[in-house]
Amino acid sequence: MRKIIGIGETVLDIVFKDEQPIGAYPGGSTFNAIISLARAGVSCTFIGETGNDRIGRHIKSFLEENGVEASNVRAFHETKSPLSLAFLDSNNDAEYIFYKDHPHDQLDFICPDIQPDDIVLIGSFYAVNPVIRTQIVSLLEHARRCGAIIYYDVNFRPSHQNEVMKITPNLIENLEYADIVRGSHEDFKVLYKQDNPDKVYKSEISFYCKKLIYTCGAAPVELRADGGLAKSYPIAPTSTVSTIGAGDNFNAGFIYGMLKYGITREHIERGLTEEQWDCIIGCAQEFAADCCGSIYNYVSKDFGNSKRL
């Protein structure tokens, strides 16, 4: 069975509506995707760290309860788990405030077993953080040697906009490692001051990676890929409870689609057909829509059970 290996931050999301807290849920961009994939019966491993506290223990237990291999989730002494306050507006989009009390990121892990055509998921500031760069690169090098597919979700938040120059070499290196890149209009606006998918692809991405998925909330998903393929995928109207985790679950659905339709590294290198892209992006949109239909950061267990491969 093919495996998914995700590496990223962990956080407890405290969600507010009308200025009142309505729930608290384990989260993190890669974390959310891994939970959803595991709920769909996919073999998943998560690499990350938590604080040495009650929240950290809850986050690790939540991974294990959902069937995720979590032996590489470390709880470091004298640290507290990060918190995120997510304030939902009238459109159920979130504005975030982050609280972090790690003295420094450490990320101590043993490289997991990776086989050809396994998929490695990286993303957010965690993937470009200079403090843990050596560890991230060691995983990417291991993945490349083993013949895995590397999926990179840029997910660069405006809160880090003053660090763009500092992280740019790491960003470019990630693009070079990546087989598939996904980013939102907000990511590219912060990084490149560009929000046109054609300009972003041609001037910033295509030299390093030939496959870009560009998302923009409820606007159509834009695909730019090998051979000049350019296609828009409209978003079906959906009743939204919360958009927290929508992009993360798009990633989960996309990866699920690659497994469902048997997309291997050979297919990636040869170039996917339009029909293959259609099928995979359809899965991505389906996962994102299910997540948006609830207050949680992941697809429901019922949805996951209905998608088991």
Order of alpha helices (4+ residues) and beta strands (2+ residues): beta-beta-beta-alpha-beta-alpha-beta-beta-beta-beta-alpha-beta-alpha-beta-alpha-alpha-beta-beta-beta-alpha-alpha-alpha-alpha
